[in-house]
Amino acid sequence: MATQDQLITLEQLTQFNNLELLAKQVVEGFIIGLHKSPFHGFSVEFAEHRLYNPGDPLKNIDWKVYARTDKMFIKRYEEETNLRCRVVIDASSSMYFPEGEHANKLRFSAVSAAALMYLLKRQRDAVGLSVFSDDVEYQSDARSTTVHHNLLTAKLQELLARTERNKRTAAAECLHQIADNIHRRSLVILFSDMFENMQADEELMSALQHLKHNKHEVVVFHVVDTKKEIEFEFDNRPYVFIDMETGEEVRLQPGQVRDFYREQIDKRVHALKLKCGQYRIDYVPADINGDFSQVLTAYLVKRTKMM
């Protein structure tokens, strides 16, 4: 198990050693094997060295390094990647629910993102990270180097250390901004509870459609606490419910509104699934009460069978 201070353990990561994250559509890369690419050629943007493995093309050996070290290293280039993936994480205050608990929605998202990044690193794919709340707070380039992966992992760890209240969501606006800043065809994976006001749902779907219009493949992990946020499983006694993004308070007994609440939330989730299906966006329900590895593994296995 990962501790409060540890994002993810090596034991958790190795569960994904036999899985792959394949691109369903054409991607902008050069390595033949995992993904289809519309381009041919080779990039001149150097990324890093790696040790020579038998079977590697001799033309890629850095002979100057060999002359100095008597060891053979391969020169890797940024465009050697099969796939560019952008992980997008909603870091608004509602993602810290349940408040004060270790297993909140943001931790589930960050740990899942770290596992996906591990998978992409093992495949030599490039990955970038975007974090948003009421604005785009962080956005990195997509790269495949070890240094870059370590930087993104540190950023995810930093997110978990925050305890900000009253940080609202402007998902639609932020996703439009992110879409405008992704200049190459990519796989975009969004982790969000998709909780904004009901009037913003159309704008949110428009932003996801913007990503699809730009020829990106889009996957939405709908991260929720199913027991509390979907089923509304609270004891039938007086509660003060506080909106973590606005601070607004509502006093009520859950039994008085449970049926109405479930009906409304079911309609909203159904509409979200339907819209994602229409736009050919993968919709993945992600319940934080379960193990993140089970959610990811089930999705990756299903995705592989669909290829």
C-alpha positions in Angstrom: 0.0 0.0 0.0 1.1 3.6 -0.7 1.5 5.7 2.4 0.0 9.2 2.8 3.3 10.7 1.6 3.9 8.2 -1.3 2.0 8.6 -4.6 2.3 5.0 -5.7 4.5 2.0 -4.9 6.6 -0.1 -7.3 4.5 -3.1 -6.4 1.4 -1.3 -7.6 3.1 -0.2 -10.8 4.3 -3.7 -11.7 0.7 -4.9 -11.9 0.6 -3.2 -15.3 3.7 -4.8 -16.8 1.7 -7.1 -19.0 -0.7 -4.4 -20.3 -0.4 -1.8 -23.1 -2.1 1.5 -23.8 -2.7 1.4 -27.5 -3.9 4.2 -29.7 -7.2 3.4 -31.5 -6.5 6.0 -34.2 -3.6 7.2 -36.2 -1.0 9.0 -34.1 2.0 11.2 -34.9 5.0 9.0 -34.2 7.7 6.9 -35.8 8.2 3.6 -34.1 6.6 0.7 -35.9 4.8 -1.8 -33.8 2.4 -0.5 -31.2 0.7 2.4 -33.0 -0.1 3.4 -36.6 1.6 6.6 -37.8 0.8 8.9 -40.8 4.4 10.1 -41.1 7.8 8.7 -42.2 11.2 10.0 -41.4 13.2 10.8 -38.3 13.4 13.7 -35.9 16.6 15.6 -35.1 15.4 16.7 -31.7 17.7 14.8 -29.3 16.1 13.6 -26.0 18.5 11.3 -24.2 20.8 8.3 -24.4 20.0 4.7 -23.5 22.1 1.6 -23.5 22.5 -0.3 -26.7 20.4 -3.5 -27.0 21.2 -6.3 -29.5 19.1 -5.7 -32.6 19.1 -1.9 -32.3 20.1 -0.1 -35.6 23.9 0.5 -35.6 23.3 3.9 -37.2 21.8 5.2 -34.0 24.8 4.5 -31.8 26.6 7.5 -30.5 30.2 6.7 -31.4 31.6 9.7 -29.7 30.2 8.5 -26.4 31.6 5.0 -27.2 35.0 6.4 -27.8 34.9 8.1 -24.3 33.3 5.3 -22.3 33.9 2.1 -24.3 30.2 1.4 -24.0 27.6 1.6 -26.7 24.7 4.0 -26.2 21.7 4.7 -28.5 20.7 8.3 -29.2 16.9 8.7 -28.6 14.9 11.5 -30.2 11.8 13.2 -29.0 9.8 12.2 -32.1 10.8 8.5 -31.6 7.6 8.2 -29.6 4.7 6.1 -30.8 2.1 8.2 -29.2 1.5 11.5 -27.5 -0.7 11.3 -24.5 -2.0 14.2 -22.4 -3.3 13.5 -19.0 -5.7 16.2 -17.8 -6.7 16.4 -14.1 -9.5 18.4 -12.5 -8.0 19.8 -9.3 -11.0 21.9 -8.2 -12.0 21.7 -4.5 -14.7 19.1 -5.2 -12.0 16.7 -6.1 -10.8 16.7 -2.5 -14.0 14.9 -1.5 -14.3 13.1 0.9 -12.6 15.8 2.8 -10.0 14.8 5.4 -9.8 11.2 4.1 -6.9 9.6 2.4 -8.9 8.0 -0.5 -10.4 11.1 -2.1 -11.1 11.7 -5.7 -8.0 13.7 -6.4 -5.7 11.0 -5.0 -7.5 8.3 -7.0 -7.0 10.4 -10.1 -3.3 11.2 -9.4 -2.4 7.6 -8.6 -4.3 6.4 -11.8 -2.4 9.0 -13.8 0.9 7.9 -12.3 0.2 4.3 -13.3 -0.7 5.4 -16.9 2.5 7.4 -17.1 4.5 4.4 -16.0 2.8 2.3 -18.8 3.6 5.0 -21.4 7.2 5.4 -20.2 7.6 1.6 -20.6 6.2 1.9 -24.2 8.5 4.9 -24.9 5.5 7.1 -25.5 5.4 10.8 -24.8 3.2 12.1 -22.0 2.2 15.6 -20.9 0.2 16.8 -17.9 -2.5 19.5 -17.6 -4.1 20.5 -14.3 -7.1 22.8 -14.1 -9.7 24.2 -11.7 -11.1 27.6 -12.5 -8.1 28.1 -14.7 -5.4 26.0 -16.3 -2.9 25.8 -13.4 -0.2 23.7 -15.0 0.6 22.5 -18.5 3.7 20.6 -19.6 5.0 19.6 -23.0 4.6 15.9 -24.0 8.0 14.2 -23.7 9.2 10.6 -23.2 12.4 11.2 -21.2 13.0 9.8 -17.7 13.7 13.3 -16.3 10.3 14.5 -17.7 8.4 11.5 -16.1 10.0 12.2 -12.8 9.0 15.9 -13.0 5.3 14.9 -13.7 5.3 12.5 -10.8 6.6 15.2 -8.5 3.8 17.5 -9.8 1.2 14.9 -9.0 2.6 14.5 -5.5 2.5 18.3 -5.1 -1.2 18.3 -6.0 -2.0 15.9 -3.2 -0.3 18.1 -0.6 -2.8 20.9 -1.3 -5.9 21.5 0.9 -7.5 24.4 -1.0 -11.2 25.2 -0.3 -13.5 27.3 -2.5 -11.6 26.6 -5.7 -14.3 26.4 -8.4 -14.5 24.5 -11.6 -14.4 26.1 -15.1 -14.0 22.8 -16.9 -15.4 23.9 -20.3 -13.3 27.0 -20.5 -10.1 25.2 -19.4 -10.6 22.3 -21.8 -11.0 24.7 -24.7 -7.8 26.3 -23.7 -6.0 22.9 -23.4 -7.4 21.9 -26.8 -6.0 25.0 -28.4 -2.5 24.3 -26.9 -2.2 20.7 -28.1 -0.6 21.0 -31.5 -0.2 17.4 -32.4 -2.7 14.5 -32.6 -2.8 13.0 -29.1 -4.6 10.7 -26.8 -6.3 12.9 -24.2 -7.2 11.3 -20.9 -9.4 13.4 -18.5 -9.9 12.6 -14.8 -12.8 14.6 -13.4 -15.9 14.3 -11.3 -17.7 16.3 -14.0 -19.4 18.3 -11.3 -20.1 21.8 -12.3 -23.5 23.5 -12.4 -26.2 21.7 -14.6 -26.3 24.7 -17.0 -22.6 24.1 -17.9 -23.1 20.6 -19.1 -23.6 21.6 -22.8 -20.5 23.8 -22.6 -18.5 21.0 -21.1 -19.5 18.6 -23.9 -18.7 21.3 -26.5 -15.2 21.5 -25.1 -14.8 17.7 -25.3 -16.1 17.9 -28.9 -13.5 20.6 -29.5 -10.8 18.0 -28.7 -12.4 15.4 -31.0 -12.7 18.0 -33.8 -8.9 18.6 -33.5 -8.5 14.8 -34.2 -7.5 13.9 -30.6 -8.7 10.6 -29.1 -10.5 11.3 -25.8 -11.0 9.2 -22.7 -13.1 10.5 -19.8 -12.6 8.8 -16.4 -15.6 10.0 -14.4 -14.2 9.9 -10.8 -16.9 9.8 -8.1 -17.6 8.5 -4.7 -20.5 6.2 -5.8 -21.9 5.6 -2.3 -22.2 9.2 -1.4 -22.4 11.2 -4.6 -24.5 8.8 -6.7 -26.4 6.6 -4.3 -26.6 9.3 -1.6 -26.0 6.8 1.2 -26.1 8.9 4.3 -27.8 8.1 7.6 -31.2 9.6 8.0 -30.3 12.3 10.5 -29.8 16.0 10.1 -26.7 17.0 8.1 -25.1 20.3 7.0 -23.9 19.7 3.4 -21.3 22.2 2.4 -20.4 22.9 -1.3 -16.6 22.6 -1.3 -16.2 24.9 -4.3 -18.6 27.7 -3.1 -18.9 27.3 0.6 -22.7 27.3 0.3 -24.4 25.3 3.1 -27.7 23.3 3.0 -29.3 21.8 6.0 -31.5 18.7 5.5 -32.2 15.0 6.3 -31.0 12.8 3.4 -34.2 10.7 3.5 -36.2 13.7 2.5 -34.4 14.2 -0.8 -32.7 10.9 -1.6 -35.2 9.6 -4.2 -35.3 13.0 -6.0 -31.5 13.3 -5.8 -30.9 9.9 -7.2 -33.4 10.5 -10.1 -31.6 13.8 -11.0 -28.1 12.4 -10.8 -29.1 9.3 -12.8 -30.4 11.5 -15.5 -27.2 13.5 -15.6 -24.9 10.5 -15.7 -27.1 8.9 -18.4 -26.9 12.1 -20.5 -23.1 12.2 -20.0 -22.7 8.6 -21.2 -25.0 9.2 -24.2 -23.1 12.3 -25.3 -19.8 10.6 -25.0 -21.1 7.8 -27.1 -22.3 10.2 -29.8 -18.9 11.9 -29.9 -17.0 8.6 -29.8 -15.4 9.4 -26.5 -14.6 6.6 -24.2 -16.5 7.0 -20.9 -15.1 5.1 -17.9 -16.9 5.1 -14.5 -14.3 5.3 -11.8 -15.6 4.7 -8.2 -13.0 5.7 -5.6 -14.4 3.1 -3.2 -12.8 0.5 -5.4 -9.1 -0.2 -6.2 -7.7 2.1 -8.9 -5.8 -0.8 -10.5 -9.0 -2.7 -11.0 -10.6 0.2 -12.8 -7.5 0.8 -15.0 -6.9 -2.9 -15.7 -10.6 -3.5 -16.7 -10.5 -0.6 -19.1 -7.1 -1.4 -20.6 -8.1 -5.1 -21.2 -11.4 -4.0 -22.7 -9.6 -1.4 -24.9 -7.1 -4.0 -26.2 -10.0 -6.4 -27.2 -11.6 -3.5 -29.1 -8.5 -2.9 -31.2 
